[in-house]
Structure formats: C-alpha cells, structure tokens
Amino acid sequence: MIPQVYILRCSDNSFYTGSTNDIQKRLHEHNNLKSWAHYTKIRRPVEMIYTEEFETLNEARKREYEIKKLTRKEKEKLIEK
C-alpha cells in the first residue's frame, strides 16, 4: 500500500483532509460506514479531489497536518496544481 494524504470535497462543498495507506478503502469508509469520520458522515457523498504519495504513513500524516492549517483559498490553489 502507498501512504497518501488526500482532500475530499463534501456534498456541502467543504473540504476534508486525511491520510491513509489504502486510499480506495478509506474513500469507501467515508461514503458508506456508519462509524469513522463524523464530519464526512453527515456530508455525503464525498469525492476524492486531491492526493499526494509518500514513503511512510508518518510523512503523510505530517503533510496532512500542514494542509489542515491552510486556508480554503490556499487549499484551492493546491488542488488546482
């Protein structure tokens, strides 16, 4: 599996940032499970709009933290690249 950080667009047009080592499984969880991320659970469906790959999950989590500190405008610029 490839560690990745990702950004989802929720049904209310908000963004959700996370990290995982199984991107397809995590997207399925965000859209289908009753547990896990409450934020996306009440904003379904969500779509994957951005990913970055890393060597380790720890690196992906560090990047997730950096992205979460960005403003919406900065996230939009990142997504456009």
C-alpha positions as CSV (number, residue, x, y, z in Angstrom):
1,M,0.0,0.0,0.0
2,I,1.1,3.6,-0.7
3,P,0.8,6.1,2.1
4,Q,-1.1,9.1,0.9
5,V,-2.6,12.4,2.1
6,Y,-5.9,13.3,0.5
7,I,-8.5,16.0,0.2
8,L,-12.2,15.2,-0.2
9,R,-14.9,17.6,-1.4
10,C,-18.1,17.0,0.6
11,S,-21.7,17.5,-0.5
12,D,-21.8,20.9,1.1
13,N,-18.7,21.9,-0.9
14,S,-16.5,21.9,2.2
15,F,-13.1,20.1,2.2
16,Y,-11.9,17.2,4.4
17,T,-8.2,16.3,4.7
18,G,-6.9,13.0,5.8
19,S,-4.2,10.4,5.4
20,T,-4.2,6.6,4.8
21,N,-2.2,3.8,3.4
22,D,-5.3,2.4,1.5
23,I,-6.9,5.3,-0.4
24,Q,-9.8,3.2,-2.0
25,K,-10.7,1.6,1.3
26,R,-10.7,5.0,3.0
27,L,-12.9,6.6,0.4
28,H,-15.4,3.7,0.7
29,E,-15.4,4.2,4.5
30,H,-16.1,8.0,4.2
31,N,-19.0,7.3,1.9
32,N,-20.5,4.2,3.4
33,L,-19.7,3.4,7.0
34,K,-21.7,4.5,10.0
35,S,-18.6,4.9,12.1
36,W,-15.3,6.8,11.5
37,A,-15.2,10.4,10.4
38,H,-18.3,12.2,11.7
39,Y,-17.5,15.2,9.6
40,T,-17.9,13.4,6.3
41,K,-20.6,11.0,7.5
42,I,-23.1,13.9,7.7
43,R,-21.8,15.5,4.4
44,R,-22.1,12.5,2.0
45,P,-21.4,11.8,-0.7
46,V,-17.8,12.9,-0.8
47,E,-15.4,12.8,-3.7
48,M,-11.6,12.5,-3.8
49,I,-10.2,15.6,-5.4
50,Y,-6.5,15.6,-4.4
51,T,-3.8,13.1,-3.3
52,E,-0.1,13.1,-2.6
53,E,2.0,10.0,-2.2
54,F,4.7,9.5,0.5
55,E,7.3,6.9,1.5
56,T,5.8,6.4,5.0
57,L,2.5,7.0,6.7
58,N,4.2,9.2,9.2
59,E,5.3,11.6,6.4
60,A,1.7,11.6,5.0
61,R,0.4,12.5,8.5
62,K,2.8,15.3,8.8
63,R,1.7,16.7,5.4
64,E,-2.0,16.2,6.5
65,Y,-1.3,18.4,9.5
66,E,0.3,21.1,7.2
67,I,-2.6,21.0,4.8
68,K,-5.2,21.3,7.6
69,K,-3.5,24.6,8.6
70,L,-4.0,26.1,5.1
71,T,-6.9,28.5,4.4
72,R,-9.6,27.4,2.0
73,K,-8.1,29.6,-0.7
74,E,-4.6,28.0,-0.2
75,K,-6.2,24.5,-0.4
76,E,-8.0,25.5,-3.7
77,K,-4.6,26.6,-5.2
78,L,-3.0,23.3,-4.1
79,I,-5.9,21.3,-5.7
80,E,-5.6,23.3,-9.0
81,K,-1.9,22.2,-9.5
